[in-house]
């Protein structure tokens, strides 16, 4: 049975879809004002593993992902500049050109990381009528109020507001001062923002008697409900989406007439940290996938690096760890290439790897088991290929010729001489030194063989 950790219920649960053999899946996509960084991409890799595991379990997956190309402000409290306008000024291009450019860059990253393209990839600016309609529905249902700068959702009208994040009450903590402006309550959020007097915006629409643009949260609920309906199976995103974005999506969707619960399973991926902090564009603390490519490291080595940790655990990025993953993946492919056609796989081997994947997408354990059985030659290439439909690491790809550094070549020759002189201690010492440098020496009837350790 496939079990998944459900943020909604705060526990692992057996996954059962609403419709037999069909899974409806919505994943929050990028805001295309800049390149996706490798921390963002960690979330998309986890979501890709989820989709591939569902497909491995013989489900048909209807996967919808949004492209945010308007309305995502630099401040989660509905203040600050629209990120698309900010990107436009930075790059000296129109907001539309910025959106197109960074959407294509994101698609390239997806291809390089072997991420499956969504069934539907939908841009916010292509679904303005749906967003306006949902805001009007919320107005008609009595959940909103209007200020000088927009239409806001009144969160006090929802008894269970904040249930996803366990937000407790609407009151402010003693001694904390928060600038609310015309907002009535701390957690209230913008459904539609009005263009400020004298402000020049590239993207605005006439609605509710004024020119304006949608709030960030309304985009996802309107588009997910258009393509997946008022009740669907799984909604995913990064862990940072829980307290604001996903909390507000739930409030407005259920207030607009969606089922309760609107979504059965909520899954969230943890942060990728660098230098002790979360990777972030706003802090200018991020790396692109292209940076990895420029260093001669395959994007699939980065995917392999990510899959060696559980998606719900924080992961620290370092170049040393990535290089180790790069060497590890190359070595794994070399070991697979040496497997002979007569190898068979015991049913319990296949079951154990499958069980790990079905245990809340535990790719780290599944890869560990796979690697163990490759080393002991107790798994066939056919079964490896089957599981690589989930891992998507090109495990059966022909291994690259091993490049042995000159200093390792010298040590190998010294060890050969030591063995000829029957100096076994020196031979062992040199072998340990070689291994410490990342290479493994094995003695065969044909002499020494060398591989990545």
N, C-alpha and C positions, 0 to 999 in steps of 0.2 A: 504494500500500500504506500502511496505517496503522501508524506506528511510535510507540511509547510508551517513555518512560524508566522502566525497571524498577529500583526500589530494591533488589530481591532480587539482581539480577545486576550492578548498577551500570553499566548501559549502555542505550542505546536499542535496542529490538528490534522486529521486525515482529510485530504482534499477530495471532494466530490463535486463535480461541476453541476450547474443548474440544469443543463441539458445533457443527455447521454452523449458521450464521445465528442462533445464540443466544448471548447473553453473560450470565453470572452476575456480578453486581456488588454488593459490600457496602461501604457507607460509614459510618464512625463518626459518629453523630449527637450532639446536644447533651446535656449534663447540665443538666436543667431546674430548677436552683435559682435561676436569675437569667436576665435577658435575654441573648440572643446578642449579642455585640458585632460591630462591622464587620470586625474581624480574623477572628473565627470565620466570618463570612459569606463572607469571601474563599475559604476552603476549600470551602464549599458551592457557590459560583459555579463554581469550577474543576471540581468534580465534576459539576455540571450541564452544563458544556461537554463534558466527557468523554462523558456519557450522550447528549447531543445529537449529537455527532460519530459515535458508534457507531450511532445511529439514522439519521443522514445516510448512513452507509455500509451501510444496509439490514439492520442486525442487530436482532433482537428482544432487548430488554434487560430482564432480571429484576433490578430494583434493590431491595435491602433496606437499610434504615437503622434503627438502634436509637435508642431514647430511654432515656437513663440516668436512672432515677428512684430509685435506691438504690445504696449501696455505693461511690460514688466519694468517696474520702477526700481531705482537704485536703493530704495528704502522699503523694507517690508511693511512699514507703517503707512503705506500709501503716500509717501512723500518722495522728494528727489526727482531726478531726471529719468525720462524713459530711456532705457538702455539702448534701444535702437537709434534714438536721436543722438545719444552720446557717441555711439559707434560711427554714426554718419559724420559727426564733426571731427572725430579722431582721424578717420580715413579719407575725408574729403570726397565722399561719395553720397548718393542719395540713400535714404533708409531702405528703399526697395532694392537697390544695388547691393547694399550691405547684406540684406537678408538672403539674396540669391547667392552671393559669394560664399558666405559662411555656411549656408545649407549644403552647398556642393562640397565644401571642405569637410563637413561632418559626414556626408555620405562616403567620401573617400576614406575617412577614418574607420567607418563601419566596414567597408570592404576589406581594408588592410587587416582588421581584427577578426575577420570572418563572422561578423554579426549579420544575422538574417535580416533582410529588409522587412519592415512591418507590412502587414496586409494593406493597411491604410496609413499614409503619412500625410497629416492634414495641417495646413498653416492657419493660424488664427485669423489673418486678414482675408482668407477665403471663406470665413464662416461668421462674418459680422452679423448677418440677419438672424442667425441662430442665437447669438449672444444677446442681441437686442430683445428678441422674443423672450428669452429666459429672464432677463432683467424685468421686462414688463410683467411677466407672470409673478415674479416676487413682489412687485409693486401691488398688483391686483390682490395678492394673497395677504397683504398687510405686513410684510417683513422689512420694509425699507423706510428711509426718510431722506430728504433732500437737503443739501447744504449748498453754499455758494460754489463749492468746487466739485460737487458730484452727487451721485446717488449711493447711499450707504446701506449695508445690511445691518439691521439691529439684532445683535447677537443675544440680547436679553429676551427676545421672543422665542428662543430655542432653549428648552429646559435642559437638554443634554449637550449643549454646545461644548466643544472641547473634549468629547469622550475619547477620541482617538489618542490624544496626547495627555489625557488625565489633567486637563486644566481645571483648576478648582476655583469656581466662582468668578465674578466680575470685579470684585473689589480690589483696590490697589493696596499694596503692602504699606504699612505705616512708614512714613518718612520718605516715600518714593514719590517724586514729582514727575508727571508725564504730560507733555504738551499734547492735548487732544484736539486743539483747534475747535472746529464745530462738531467734531465727533461726539456723540453722547456717551459712549462707553469705550473703555480701553481696547477691547477686542473687535469692535465694529470695523468693517472693512469696505473698501470701495468696490461697487459693482460696475460703475461707469463714472469716468472722470470727465469733467467739463474742461474745454480748452480755456485757459486763463485769458482775461482781457489783454489784448496787445501781444499775446503769445503767437508765434508762428510755428505751426506743426506740419510735418509732411504727411502724417497719417491721422486723419480725423473724419468723423462721419456725423451726419445730422440725425439726431435722435433725442427724444424727450424734450423737444423744443430748443435744443442748443447743439452746437458742435462739440464733439468730444470723442472719447476712445474707451475701449473696454478695460476693466480691471483685469489683472493677471489671472485671478482665480476663476472668474466666470468663463474664461476661454476653455479650460480643461473640462469643466462640468458640462458645458454646452456641447462641445465636440464629442466627448465620450458618450453622452446620452444620445446624440444624433446617430452614432455608428453602433453603439452597443446596447442602447435602451435604458430603461429605468431601473434595471437590476442586472448586474453582471458579476462575473466570477472574481477577477483579480485586478487590482490597481497597484502599480509599483512606482518607486522613485527613491531618491536619496533620503537618508535619515533626517536631513535638515528640512525636508518638506513636511514632517509630521506636525509640528506645533502651529504652523501658519497656513501654508498652501493647501495641504490635504485636509486639515481641520476645516478650513473655509469652504473647500469644495464640497465636503459632506454636508455642511450646514445649508448651503444654497441649493444643492441638488435635492435634498430631502424636503426642503421648504417649497421647492418648485414642483413637487409631486412624485419624486422618485420613491422607490420602495424603502422601507426601513428594515434591515440595513440596505443601503443603496448598493454597496459592494460587499461581497462575502469575505474575501481575503485581501488584506493590505500587506504588502511585502516591502521592506526597506533595506537598502544596502548601506553599509558603514562607510566612514571616511577613509580616504587615502591621505596619510600625513607625510609631510616632508619638513625636515629640520624642526621637528617637534610641534608643527602646526598643521591645521587643515589646509589642503591645497585650495587656493582661492584666486579667482581673477581680480576681485576687488582689492585684494592685498598685493597684487602683482607677484603672487607666490605660486607660480604654476609652470608646468612643463607640457609641451605639446607632444603628440605621438611622432610628429615629424622630427623632433629633437632626438628621439630614440633611433629613428631611421638614419639620421645624419651621423650617428655614432656607429653605424654599421650593424646595429642589432635589429633583428626581425620583430615586427609587431606581434607575431605569434609567440615570441619569447616573453613579451610583456603579458600577453594573455595567459601563458603558462605560469608566470610569476603570480598573477592574480588568483589563478585557480588553486594555488597551493595554500591559500588561506580561505577560511569560511567567509561568505559574503557579509555576515553579521558581526564580524570582528574587525576592529580597526587594523590597518596595515600601514607599515612605515616603508616608504620608498627610499632606496639608495641605489646608486649606480653599481655598488658591489653586489647587492642582492640581485639586481637585474642581470648582471653579467653571469652570476652563478646560475640563474634560471636559464639564460641563453646556453650556457655550457651543458646544463642538465638536459635540456630538450634535445640538443644535438646528440648527446650520448644515448638518450633513450631511443632516438631514431636509429642510431647505429646498432644498438642491441637488438632492436626489432628486425633490422635487415639481416641479422645473423640467424634468425629463427628458421628452422627447416620445415618443409611442408608436412612432415609426418607428425608434428606436434598436435596433440589433442587437448581440449580444455574440459576439465571436470565441471559438471553442472554447478557444484558448490562454489567454484571460483567465479563463474559468471554471476551467480546469485549474490555473492558477497559484494561485488562491485556495484551491481544494480541496487542493492539494499543501501549502500552508502549514498548513492545519488538520490534515492527516494527518501532519504532521511534529511529533509530540509536542504537539499542540494549540496551535500557535503562532498564537494569536488576534491578537497584536500585528502580525505580518507580514500576516496575512489581512486585518485591518481597514485596514492601510496600503495594500494593493493595491486593496481595494474603494474606499477614499476616492479614490485616484488615478484610477481609471476612472470614478468618478462625476463628478469634476471635469473630466475630458476627454470626458465624455459618450460613453464607449465600453462601457457596460454598461447593460442594459435593466432596467426596474423588475421584470420577471418574475424575472430571475436574482438581483437583489438580494433579492427576497422569498424565494427558495429558500435563500440563505445566511443570511437572518435567522431561519430555522428553527433555526440553530445559535446565532447571536449573541443572539437574543431581545431586541432593542433597539427594537422597533416602528419600524423604519426608514422604513416607508411611511406612518407616521402623519402626518396633516396638520400642518405646522409651525405653531408658535405665531406670532402676529403679532409682528414685531420691535419691541421697545421701544427707542427711540433716546433716550439721555439729552440733556438740554437743552444741555450744553456741546458735544456732538457736532453737534447741530443748528446751533449758532452757527458751528462750524468749517466745516460743509458750505456754509452760506450765504456765508461768507468766501471759500471756494474757488471757488464759483460766480462771485462778483464778480471774483476774480483771473483766472479763465479768460476772462470777458467783456472784461477789460482786456488780455488776452494776456500776462499776467505768469505765464509758465509755471513759473519757478523757485518763486514763492510758492505756486502751485497744487500743485506736487510736494511742497514742504515741508509744506503743510497735510495733503496726503494721507498722508504718512509719519507725521505726528503723530496723525492719526485711526487709522491702522493700529496705532500703538503703544498706543492706548487700546482695542484689541480689535475694531475695525471695518474693513471693507474697502470702499473707494470704487472704483467702476468707471464709466467714461464710455461712454455709449451714444448712439444717435441721438435717444433720448428724454430725454437729460440724465443726471444722476448717479444711480447706484443704490447703495444701501448694504446691506451684509450683515455678519455676524460673520466676523472673519478667522480 
